[in-house]
Amino acid sequence: MTEITLPQILKAREDRANMQKDFLENYHCTVISFTMNIAGPVKTSPLIERAFRYGLDRILGKIEQSSIFECHIATPPTGCEAIIAADVNAVEFKKFCVGIEEETLLGRLFDIDVIDGQRNKLERANPRGCIVCGAPGRSCSARRVHQVDEIRKVTYGIMHDFFKNHDGDRIKELAVKCLMDEVSTTPKPGLVDRRNNGSHTDMDINTFIKSAVALGPYFKECFIIGAENKEKNHNSFFELLRDAGIKAERTMYNATGGVNTHKGIIYSLGIICGCIGRNWSAELPFAEVGEILKECSLTASCTAEEDFKNTGTSTAGGKAYSEFGIKGARGEASSGFTTVSNVGLPVLKKALGDGLDFNMAGVIALIHLIANVDDTNLYSRGGVEGSKFAAEYALSLTDRYPSPVEAEKMDDLFISRNLSPGGCADLLAITYFLYSIYN
């Protein structure tokens, strides 16, 4: 990071003032000037630039593209800056900008000036308080009450905490969306979708929607657990996720009236969201997918063998492991979700690249997953014979893109045999989730 001098700062201010003057003379319109309030000789960094881009998006999002006459955006060592000439009402836009500055703590770092067409700089009604102690006005700044290091520590803390919460909300949104996309993908063999309830009599698409919405805060919680517990070993980290998952199961049952819609995804996607948080930084919110899945493997593996030893036969997963050695969701997580990275994602991306719509690309990805996964739900419902039938039937369709009619026939056959590949449905949801984050 480059340190700059006072003469450089003053020169940058002069250049901005001259550009504002030019914009006013050329366009006779409102001019908006946006910079960051950053103390000390280092005025820019990846995190500062991210905060600047967030603020700039808020500003530009309020202006019609056709109303912008000229827009200057730069991130030099002297600090991030944007100067916009636009056909907007200066008084109303100043109110909007004050709202941006006050709606979150991050806004305290924004310096947004609005100048009307008559070259009047509009002032806020109430002066801003000290960034460190909240004292009103500029008294702290004028008397230099706080050291630069103290101000910078508070500044970076504001940015870090804001983006941790912001990115957690994004994880929540994407997690809920992937669950909605999964249940909406149609036709799915033996599974609840828009066509029918599959092989299920106790749930329908509305049950899944209620569950998905209710679980949104849980996925954000897992992300926050990861972001705030990076120093813990994998075993301790997993126990924190497990505790959150147990509470999430109760939330699911309350939302569905006692129906198990997402127990498997609570485990699997909870680990993924937690590991995204564990690898998170405010500057680079989402690490490479390979790093995330490696972290998932380390996290799930630390307790998997002990869990397998203690598993009973009261659940489909426990019964499949006890009788057939099928490791199910725990095995997938311990492997770092290799089936998703080796099958689900590549098939989905290829199908989309070949022109299929998102729904049918998802159907194709699911069929490939069924052909490659030992699904504990299939073993539970159909035993070895049913599981073998499902895998072989799916495999017979993987040499081409089956039509919707062929997929509907597969659905009808699975329903007639009471088969439901719920584990593969979870992997499809995870495929959607990872695709959404990195695309």
Secondary structure by P-SEA (a helix, b strand, c coil): cccccaaaaaaaaaaaaaaaaaaaaacccbbbbbbbbccccccccaaaaaaaaaaaaaaaaacccccccbbbbbbcccccbbbbbccccaaaaaaaaaaaaccccccccbbbbbbccccbbbbbcccccccccccccccccccccccaaaaaaaaaaaaaaaaaaaaaaaaaaaaaaaaaaaaaccccccccccccccccccccaaaaaaaaaaaaaaaaaaaaaaaacccccaaaaaaaaaaaaaaaaaaaaaacccccccaaaaaaaaaaaaaaaaacccccccccaaaaaaaaaaaaaccaaaaaaacccccaaaaaaaccccccaaaaaaaccccccccaaaaaaaaaaacccaaaaaaaaaaaaaaccccaaaaacccaaaaaaaaaaaaaaccccccaaaaaaaaaaaaaacccaaaaaaaaaaaaaaaaaac
